[in-house]
C-alpha cells in the first residue's frame, strides 16, 4: 500500500490561522482596527487553505480505496482463473 504525501506548503493554512488570530488579538489589545481586520482576513485565508487540503486528502483516500478494491478484484480473478 502506498501512502500519499502532503505538500508542506499546503499546511500553511494552519500557520495562517494561528498568525491571523495573533494579529487579531494584538489589534484588539492595542486598539488597532486595521490589524484586527488583517488578522481576520488571514484567518479566513487559512481556513480556506485547510478546507482545500481536507478535500484533497478525502479525494486521495477515495482513490486509494478504489485502487485497493481493484487490486482485490484482480486477485480474485486470478484465483478463479487458476482453479
N, C-alpha and C positions, 0 to 999 in steps of 0.2 A: 504494500500500500504506500502511495506517495502522498506526502503532506505538502500543501502549498505554503509558500512563504508570503508574508505581508510586507509590502513596501514600507520601510520606516517613515518615509515622507508622508504616508497617509495617516500615520499615528499622530501627526502634528495637530489634528483636531483636538486631542486631549490637552496638549500644551496650550492651544489657543483658548480653550475653555478656562484653564487654570489662570493664565495670564490675563485674560479678559475679566475674570472675576476679581483678580487682584487689582487691576486698574479701576474697576467699578468701585470697589471698597475704598481704595485710596482717594478716588474722586469724591466719594461720599464724605469721607473723613475731613478732607481739606476744603470741601465745598466747591470743587471744580466740576461743573456740569459737563464740560466738553470731555473731560477724562472719563466721567461716568458713561457718557454715550459711546465713546470709543471702546470702553470695556464691554458694554452691552453688545456692540457690533461684533467685537472679536469673539465673544462667547457664541453668538449666533453663527458666525462663520465656523467655529469649532464644532458646533452641533451638527451643521450640515456635512462637514467632513466625516464625522463619526457615523452619521446616518448612511452616507455613501459607502463607507468602509463596511458597515454591517451588512448592507445589501450585497456587496461584492463577496463577502465571506459566506453569506447564505447561498449565493449562486455557486460558489466553489463547492460547498457542501453538497448541494443537489447534483452537481456534475460528478463529484466523487461517488455519490450513492448510485447514480446511473451507471457509471463505469464499473462499479463493483457488481451490480446486477447483471450487466452484460457479460462480465467475466464468469459469473456463476452459470449463466445460461450456456456459454460456450463450453464450460467444463462438463455440464450435464449432457450436452450434445455429444461431446467426445466419449463419455462413458456409455451413452446409448449406442453410438456407432460401433464401439469396440465389443459390445455384448452380442 
